[in-house]
Amino acid sequence: ELCGLALSQLLKGNKAITHLFLGDLQSSNTGGTLVHAAAESLHENDTLMVLTLDFNTPDDENILGKFADSLAANKTLLELQMRRVNGHLGVESLAETLSSKNTTLMELILQENGMTQEDGDILVESLDENHSLLHFHLYGNNMSHDATEKAAAICRRNEMTLKRKIAKAVVDGGMAPWNRSKLMVIGQGRAGKTATVRALQGQSFVPDLESTIGASLTETHIRIEGAKWNEPRKDSGHNYAVDLAARFLQLSSKVNLKDVERDERTSETNPISDSSGRQSGRSAVFGVTIESGESRGEPAQANGTAGNSTASNKPVIKFSGLDDDNPFKHDLLIRSRTDKDALRFSIWDYGGQKVFYTLHHLFLTRFGVYLLIFNMNELLLKTEESVDYLKFWLNSKKIHAPSAPLFLAGTFLDKLESKDDIATVNSILAKLVAEFMFVRNESDGLYFFPLSNQDDTGVGLLRSEIEHVTRRQEYVNRAVSLQWMQCLDSMLTRAKEMDVSWLKLQSVRKLGKEAGIKSLSEIDVMLELFHELGVLVHLTATANLKDIIVTNAQWLVDSISKVIRDGEIHRYSDKEEAEIEN
């Protein structure tokens, strides 16, 4: 009972927990008490999105009724899993809630709960008016296969409606913050840059990491502020448009799901008009008809416009990951909602040897956060040499991104002989950084963040401060077009299908046209943003460079590094030597 009371109070006041797993607690008393507490808390909790209560056995067989009351009031829970909780009473209350009171739940799992055929009929009938559920599992109960299949059919209807809503947002030119940045990790060779990146991402310490050749690129995302840094899942293709559309729909109340479903039934006979009053053409999206602007069709003309569309050349918008043969499509739609506030980083870990410095100037960009890593022991023992390296990187950053946030982090804290060494390092930096903009370590009263990647000392504070500062950058919160995201998905998918790492500008312009982008100038601005954030590389110093958009930045870095490298430190493999000779 004390556990249940504590959990209930925690969830009522908590503003951070989004996923809670209380499955299979073994004890019927404990499990049942916590299930009741979770149900009660949903009346007031407004952050929990995923709740798993599988294989618990509350004494109260009316537990479904209690959750029905909670779900009627709750507006944030997206997934509720209650396999084998032995609750079959309260079905009528749950049916009423699903029918008319809850409009946000997307997944409900009620397998193996001893429900009868009558229970199944009541629940399935209620779904006729439900427009949010994408997963509703009743398997393993005492009901016919027809009932479970009808529930699945209604979920498929809702899925199509949601797809259509996302597509409409894209075609209508919807915009939302992308919540993306670029973390550039710079500093002298062997200073512990890669180990710091691993520590920030919660990976284990590896004592003998190989020196980085050129640069190493990774992705990370933080679901909510203060959460772990994780690598994005790669099992469902490129889905930038779907993710941004989910955020757009969370921020916008312009389109109602029921209205979209009516549009789907009537669009064939009642074409709509765009904001200029022109009748729109039709585009195929997710296998249904969607309306699109008349001018979105032809390749760009000399005047930089998209050209005139024709009846035979209508834009076709497709979303990677949501096609019918993708087994992850339901999970993608749900996850795009649970991750609506996620912050994403492209992490560029730059090799620290001097031979790479010329290479790095190609990839240091304005939008992003800089993390300058130095070895505190080296700074203490070889002060003049270490200061020269720090000056180089401070000046490089100032040239390329004078207003971007800069963090200084000193590694090998566990190797310092005395705590006084930290004060000495701080005094050296005080003279060095006076003329530069940087983020101070206010918690420790220092100019830098001391770290031990071996035992993670200081890593949590640095991680938190980087995220805190990044989330408040103007470009992170700036609204980005959903059509740009659709174009980016198409670019990455096209390159993957062709097994190449770059595309010609003409091909990108064609993909932009298909996504609804109307002008060459808009495509140029889009590509500049993608380059600045490290999503792709588009260098524009010459006409030949401008004609190439590199979709796989790691491939470009690796290719250049086959020519620019210190052969004594980074020796060529037999395969690399053969590639260079050819």
C-alpha positions in Angstrom: 0.0 0.0 0.0 2.9 2.3 0.8 4.4 1.5 -2.6 1.2 2.3 -4.3 0.7 5.6 -2.5 4.2 6.6 -3.3 3.9 5.7 -7.0 0.6 7.6 -7.2 2.0 10.7 -5.7 5.1 10.5 -7.8 3.2 10.2 -11.1 0.7 12.9 -10.2 3.5 15.5 -9.7 6.2 14.2 -12.1 6.9 16.2 -15.2 9.7 14.1 -16.7 8.7 10.4 -16.8 7.3 9.4 -20.2 7.7 5.6 -20.2 6.9 3.4 -17.2 7.2 -0.4 -17.1 5.7 -2.2 -14.2 5.2 -5.6 -15.8 5.5 -9.0 -14.2 6.1 -8.0 -10.6 5.4 -11.6 -9.5 3.6 -10.6 -6.3 -0.2 -10.2 -6.8 -0.4 -7.8 -3.9 2.4 -5.6 -5.0 1.5 -5.8 -8.7 -2.2 -5.2 -8.0 -1.5 -2.2 -5.8 0.8 -0.5 -8.3 -1.7 -1.1 -11.1 -4.4 0.7 -9.1 -1.9 3.5 -8.3 -1.1 3.9 -12.0 -4.8 4.0 -12.9 -5.4 6.7 -10.3 -2.5 8.8 -11.3 -3.6 9.1 -14.9 -6.3 11.5 -13.8 -3.7 14.2 -13.2 -0.5 13.1 -14.9 0.2 14.9 -18.2 3.6 13.5 -19.2 3.3 9.7 -19.2 3.0 8.4 -22.8 3.7 4.7 -22.5 2.5 2.5 -19.6 3.1 -1.3 -19.4 1.4 -3.3 -16.7 1.6 -6.8 -18.2 1.3 -10.0 -16.1 0.1 -8.4 -12.8 -3.0 -9.6 -11.0 -4.9 -7.0 -9.1 -7.5 -8.3 -6.7 -10.1 -6.0 -8.2 -11.7 -7.5 -11.4 -13.1 -4.1 -12.2 -9.6 -2.7 -13.0 -10.7 -2.0 -16.6 -13.4 0.3 -15.2 -10.9 2.2 -13.2 -8.7 2.7 -16.2 -11.8 3.8 -18.2 -12.3 6.7 -15.8 -8.7 7.6 -15.9 -8.4 7.5 -19.7 -11.5 9.7 -20.0 -9.6 12.5 -18.2 -6.1 11.8 -19.6 -4.9 13.5 -22.8 -1.3 12.3 -23.1 -1.1 8.5 -22.7 -0.4 6.9 -26.1 0.3 3.3 -25.2 -1.3 1.1 -22.5 -0.4 -2.6 -22.3 -2.3 -4.8 -19.9 -1.7 -8.4 -20.9 -3.0 -11.0 -18.5 -4.0 -8.7 -15.7 -7.1 -10.9 -15.1 -9.5 -8.0 -15.4 -12.7 -8.5 -17.4 -15.3 -6.3 -15.6 -15.8 -2.7 -16.5 -15.9 -3.4 -20.2 -18.9 -1.2 -20.7 -17.1 1.8 -19.1 -14.0 1.2 -21.2 -16.1 1.0 -24.3 -17.8 4.3 -23.6 -14.4 5.9 -23.0 -12.9 4.6 -26.2 -16.0 5.7 -28.2 -16.3 9.3 -27.1 -14.1 10.4 -24.3 -10.5 9.5 -25.1 -9.0 10.9 -28.3 -5.3 10.3 -27.8 -4.7 6.6 -27.0 -3.0 4.9 -30.0 -2.2 1.4 -28.7 -4.3 -0.7 -26.2 -3.2 -4.3 -25.5 -5.8 -6.4 -23.6 -4.6 -10.0 -24.5 -5.5 -13.0 -22.3 -7.7 -11.3 -19.8 -10.6 -13.8 -19.7 -13.0 -11.6 -21.7 -16.1 -13.2 -23.2 -17.6 -12.9 -26.7 -20.1 -10.4 -25.4 -17.2 -8.3 -24.0 -15.5 -8.4 -27.4 -18.7 -7.3 -29.2 -19.2 -4.3 -26.8 -15.6 -3.1 -27.3 -15.5 -3.6 -31.0 -18.8 -1.8 -31.5 -17.4 1.2 -29.5 -14.5 1.6 -32.0 -16.8 2.8 -34.8 -16.5 6.3 -33.2 -12.8 6.0 -32.2 -10.3 7.7 -34.4 -7.0 7.4 -32.6 -6.3 3.6 -32.0 -3.8 2.1 -34.3 -3.2 -1.1 -32.3 -6.0 -2.8 -30.3 -5.2 -6.4 -29.4 -7.8 -8.8 -28.0 -6.1 -12.1 -28.9 -6.2 -14.8 -26.3 -9.6 -14.0 -24.9 -12.7 -16.1 -25.2 -14.1 -14.4 -28.3 -14.4 -15.1 -32.0 -11.7 -14.4 -34.6 -14.2 -12.1 -36.3 -14.2 -9.7 -33.3 -10.4 -9.4 -33.3 -10.3 -9.0 -37.1 -13.0 -6.2 -37.0 -10.9 -4.4 -34.3 -7.9 -4.7 -36.6 -9.8 -3.4 -39.6 -10.9 -0.3 -37.6 -7.3 0.3 -36.6 -6.2 0.1 -40.2 -8.9 2.7 -41.0 -7.5 5.0 -38.3 -4.0 4.4 -39.6 -5.0 5.5 -43.1 -6.7 8.6 -41.6 -3.6 9.5 -39.7 -1.4 9.0 -42.8 -3.8 11.2 -44.7 -3.5 13.9 -42.1 0.3 13.8 -42.2 0.2 14.0 -46.0 -2.2 16.9 -45.9 0.1 18.8 -43.6 2.9 18.3 -46.0 1.0 19.4 -49.1 -0.4 22.4 -47.3 3.1 23.5 -46.5 2.9 22.9 -42.7 6.0 23.9 -40.6 7.3 22.9 -37.2 10.5 23.1 -35.3 13.0 20.4 -36.3 14.8 20.3 -32.9 18.1 19.4 -34.5 21.6 20.6 -34.0 25.2 19.6 -34.8 27.8 18.8 -32.1 31.3 19.4 -33.3 34.0 17.8 -31.1 37.4 19.4 -31.7 40.8 19.4 -30.1 44.3 18.0 -30.1 45.0 14.4 -31.1 44.8 11.8 -28.3 43.0 14.3 -26.0 40.1 11.9 -25.5 37.5 13.3 -27.9 36.1 9.9 -29.0 36.0 8.6 -25.4 34.1 11.8 -24.5 31.6 11.2 -27.3 31.1 7.6 -26.1 30.7 8.8 -22.5 28.1 11.4 -23.5 26.1 8.6 -25.3 26.3 6.4 -22.3 28.7 3.9 -23.8 31.3 2.0 -21.9 34.9 3.2 -21.6 37.4 1.6 -24.0 41.0 2.3 -22.8 42.7 1.8 -26.2 40.5 3.5 -28.8 42.1 3.9 -32.2 42.9 7.5 -33.2 40.2 9.1 -35.4 41.0 9.3 -39.1 39.6 12.5 -40.5 36.3 12.6 -38.6 33.8 10.1 -37.2 30.1 10.9 -37.6 27.3 9.6 -35.4 23.7 10.5 -34.6 22.0 10.8 -31.3 18.7 11.8 -29.9 17.3 12.8 -26.5 13.7 12.0 -26.1 13.0 14.6 -23.4 15.2 17.1 -21.6 17.6 15.4 -19.2 17.2 11.9 -20.7 19.9 9.6 -22.1 21.5 10.2 -25.4 20.6 7.3 -27.7 21.3 6.3 -31.3 18.1 6.6 -33.4 16.6 3.4 -34.5 17.5 2.5 -38.1 15.0 -0.2 -38.7 12.4 1.8 -40.6 14.3 3.9 -43.1 14.4 7.6 -43.3 11.4 9.2 -41.7 12.2 12.9 -41.2 8.9 14.0 -42.7 6.8 11.7 -40.5 8.6 12.8 -37.3 8.3 16.5 -38.1 4.6 16.0 -39.2 3.9 14.5 -35.8 5.3 17.5 -34.1 3.4 19.8 -36.4 0.1 18.0 -35.6 0.9 18.2 -31.8 1.3 22.0 -32.2 -1.6 22.5 -34.5 -5.3 22.0 -34.0 -6.3 23.0 -37.5 -7.1 19.6 -38.8 -9.5 17.2 -37.0 -9.1 13.5 -37.6 -12.8 13.1 -38.3 -12.7 15.9 -40.8 -9.8 14.3 -42.6 -11.7 11.0 -42.8 -14.6 12.8 -44.3 -12.2 14.5 -46.8 -11.0 11.0 -47.8 -14.5 10.0 -48.7 -15.4 13.1 -50.6 -12.2 14.3 -52.2 -12.8 12.5 -55.4 -16.0 14.4 -56.1 -15.2 17.7 -54.3 -11.8 19.0 -55.1 -10.5 21.7 -52.8 -8.7 25.0 -53.6 -5.4 26.3 -52.2 -5.0 29.6 -50.4 -4.9 31.5 -53.7 -8.3 30.2 -54.7 -6.9 27.9 -57.5 -8.3 24.5 -57.8 -5.7 22.0 -56.7 -4.4 19.0 -58.6 -4.3 15.5 -57.0 -1.3 13.6 -55.6 -1.1 10.0 -54.6 -0.1 9.7 -50.9 -0.1 6.4 -49.1 -2.3 4.9 -51.8 -5.0 7.5 -51.4 -5.8 10.8 -53.2 -4.5 14.0 -51.7 -4.9 17.6 -53.0 -1.8 19.6 -54.1 -1.2 23.1 -55.5 -1.3 23.5 -59.2 2.1 25.1 -59.6 4.0 22.2 -58.0 5.0 20.1 -60.9 7.6 21.1 -63.6 11.4 21.4 -63.4 12.6 24.8 -62.5 12.8 27.3 -65.3 15.5 30.0 -65.9 13.6 32.5 -63.7 14.0 30.2 -60.8 10.4 29.1 -60.4 9.0 25.6 -60.4 7.4 26.1 -63.8 3.8 25.3 -65.0 2.3 22.0 -64.0 0.4 19.8 -66.4 -2.3 17.3 -66.1 0.2 14.5 -66.8 2.8 15.6 -64.4 1.3 15.8 -60.9 3.6 15.6 -57.8 3.6 12.3 -56.1 4.4 12.4 -52.4 5.6 9.2 -50.7 6.7 8.7 -47.1 9.5 6.2 -46.5 8.6 3.9 -43.7 4.8 4.2 -44.0 4.3 2.0 -47.1 2.1 -1.1 -46.6 5.0 -3.6 -46.6 6.9 -2.0 -43.8 6.5 -4.0 -40.6 7.5 -1.1 -38.5 4.9 1.4 -39.8 2.6 1.3 -36.8 5.5 1.6 -34.4 6.8 4.5 -36.4 3.5 6.4 -36.2 3.3 5.9 -32.5 7.0 6.6 -31.9 6.8 9.9 -33.8 4.3 11.1 -31.2 6.3 9.8 -28.2 9.4 11.5 -29.5 7.7 14.8 -30.5 10.0 16.8 -28.1 13.2 14.9 -29.0 16.4 16.8 -29.6 18.6 15.3 -32.3 22.3 15.8 -32.9 24.7 15.1 -35.7 27.9 14.5 -33.8 31.1 15.2 -35.7 34.2 13.9 -33.9 37.1 15.5 -35.7 40.6 13.9 -35.8 43.1 15.9 -33.9 46.3 15.5 -35.9 47.5 18.6 -37.6 47.4 17.0 -41.1 43.6 17.0 -40.8 43.2 20.7 -39.9 42.8 21.8 -43.6 40.2 19.1 -44.0 38.2 20.2 -41.0 37.7 23.8 -42.3 35.4 22.3 -45.0 33.0 21.0 -42.3 33.0 23.6 -39.5 29.6 25.3 -39.7 27.7 28.1 -38.1 24.7 26.2 -36.8 25.8 23.9 -34.0 27.6 23.5 -30.7 31.4 23.2 -30.3 33.0 21.1 -27.7 36.8 21.7 -27.4 38.5 18.8 -25.6 42.0 19.0 -24.1 44.1 16.8 -21.9 44.5 18.5 -18.5 47.8 16.6 -17.9 49.2 17.8 -21.2 48.2 21.4 -20.4 50.0 21.2 -17.1 53.1 19.4 -18.3 53.4 21.0 -21.8 51.7 24.3 -21.3 53.0 26.3 -24.2 52.4 23.5 -26.8 48.9 22.8 -25.5 48.0 26.4 -25.4 49.0 26.8 -29.0 46.6 23.9 -30.0 43.8 25.5 -28.0 44.4 28.9 -29.6 44.2 27.3 -33.1 40.9 25.7 -32.4 39.5 28.8 -30.6 40.4 30.9 -33.6 39.1 28.4 -36.1 35.8 28.3 -34.3 35.7 32.1 -34.1 36.2 32.3 -37.9 33.5 29.8 -38.9 30.9 30.2 -36.1 31.6 33.3 -34.0 28.2 33.1 -32.2 27.9 29.4 -31.7 28.1 28.1 -28.2 31.5 26.7 -27.1 32.2 24.3 -24.3 35.7 23.5 -23.0 36.2 20.1 -21.4 39.4 18.9 -19.7 39.9 15.1 -19.8 41.9 12.6 -17.7 40.6 14.0 -14.4 41.3 10.6 -12.8 45.0 11.1 -13.7 45.5 14.4 -11.9 47.8 14.2 -8.9 46.0 16.9 -6.8 42.7 18.8 -6.7 44.8 21.9 -6.9 45.6 21.0 -10.4 42.1 21.9 -11.5 42.6 25.4 -10.1 45.9 25.6 -12.1 44.2 24.5 -15.3 41.5 27.1 -14.7 44.0 29.9 -14.2 45.8 29.0 -17.5 42.4 29.0 -19.3 41.4 32.3 -17.7 44.2 34.1 -19.7 43.5 32.2 -22.9 39.8 32.5 -23.3 39.2 36.1 -22.2 38.6 37.3 -25.8 36.4 34.3 -26.8 32.7 33.5 -26.3 32.2 30.2 -24.4 29.9 28.6 -21.9 31.2 28.6 -18.3 30.9 25.8 -15.8 28.8 27.7 -13.3 28.1 24.7 -11.1 31.9 24.3 -10.3 32.8 27.9 -10.8 35.2 27.1 -13.6 35.9 28.1 -17.2 35.8 24.5 -18.3 34.2 21.1 -17.4 36.7 18.6 -15.9 35.9 15.0 -17.0 36.9 11.4 -16.3 35.6 9.3 -19.2 36.8 6.2 -17.3 34.3 6.6 -14.5 32.0 9.2 -16.0 32.8 11.9 -13.4 31.6 15.2 -14.8 30.0 13.7 -17.9 26.5 14.1 -16.7 26.9 17.8 -16.0 28.5 18.4 -19.4 25.7 16.4 -21.1 23.0 18.4 -19.3 24.6 21.8 -20.1 25.1 21.0 -23.8 21.5 19.9 -24.1 20.2 22.9 -22.1 22.1 25.4 -24.2 21.3 23.7 -27.5 17.5 23.6 -26.9 17.5 27.4 -26.6 19.3 28.1 -29.9 17.2 30.0 -32.3 17.8 27.7 -35.3 16.7 24.7 -33.1 13.3 26.2 -32.5 12.9 27.7 -36.0 10.0 26.3 -38.0 11.1 24.1 -40.9 8.9 23.1 -43.9 7.5 19.6 -43.9 8.1 19.6 -47.6 11.8 20.0 -46.9 11.7 16.9 -44.7 9.9 15.1 -47.5 12.6 16.1 -49.9 15.3 15.0 -47.5 13.7 11.6 -47.0 13.5 11.2 -50.8 17.1 12.2 -51.3 18.4 9.7 -48.8 16.1 7.0 -50.1 17.1 7.6 -53.7 20.8 7.5 -52.8 20.3 4.2 -50.9 18.4 2.7 -53.8 21.1 3.7 -56.3 23.9 2.6 -53.9 25.6 5.9 -54.1 26.7 8.5 -51.6 25.9 11.7 -53.5 23.3 13.1 -55.9 23.4 15.7 -58.7 21.7 19.0 -58.0 19.4 18.4 -60.9 18.1 15.3 -59.3 17.6 17.0 -55.9 15.7 19.8 -57.6 13.4 17.2 -59.2 12.8 15.6 -55.8 12.1 19.0 -54.3 9.5 19.6 -57.0 7.8 16.3 -56.2 7.7 17.3 -52.5 6.0 20.6 -53.4 8.9 23.0 -53.2 8.2 25.8 -55.7 11.5 27.6 -56.4 15.2 27.1 -56.9 16.0 29.7 -54.2 14.0 27.7 -51.6 15.9 24.5 -52.5 19.2 26.4 -52.1 18.1 27.6 -48.6 17.0 24.1 -47.7 20.3 22.6 -48.7 22.2 25.3 -46.8 20.3 24.4 -43.6 21.0 20.6 -44.1 24.7 21.3 -44.7 24.9 23.6 -41.6 23.4 21.0 -39.4 25.6 18.2 -40.7 22.8 16.1 -42.2 24.5 16.2 -45.6 27.4 18.1 -47.3 26.8 20.8 -49.9 29.9 22.9 -50.7 29.2 25.9 -53.0 32.6 27.6 -53.5 32.6 26.5 -57.2 30.0 25.5 -59.8 31.3 22.0 -59.8 31.1 21.6 -56.1 27.6 23.2 -56.0 26.4 20.5 -58.4 27.1 17.7 -55.9 25.1 17.0 -52.8 26.8 14.4 -50.6 24.1 12.4 -48.8 26.7 10.3 -46.9 29.1 12.7 -45.2 31.1 9.9 -43.7 31.9 8.6 -47.2 33.2 12.0 -48.2 35.4 12.4 -45.1 36.8 8.9 -45.5 37.5 9.5 -49.2 39.4 12.7 -48.5 41.3 11.1 -45.6 42.7 8.5 -48.0 44.8 11.4 -49.4 45.1 13.7 -46.4 46.6 11.7 -43.5 49.7 11.2 -41.5 51.0 7.9 -42.8 53.1 7.2 -39.7 50.1 7.5 -37.3 47.3 6.2 -39.6 48.9 3.6 -41.9 47.1 2.5 -45.0 45.6 -1.0 -45.2 46.2 -3.2 -48.2 42.7 -2.5 -49.4 43.2 1.3 -49.1 46.5 1.2 -51.0 44.9 -0.8 -53.8 42.0 1.7 -54.0 44.4 4.6 -54.1 46.5 3.0 -56.9 43.3 2.4 -58.9 
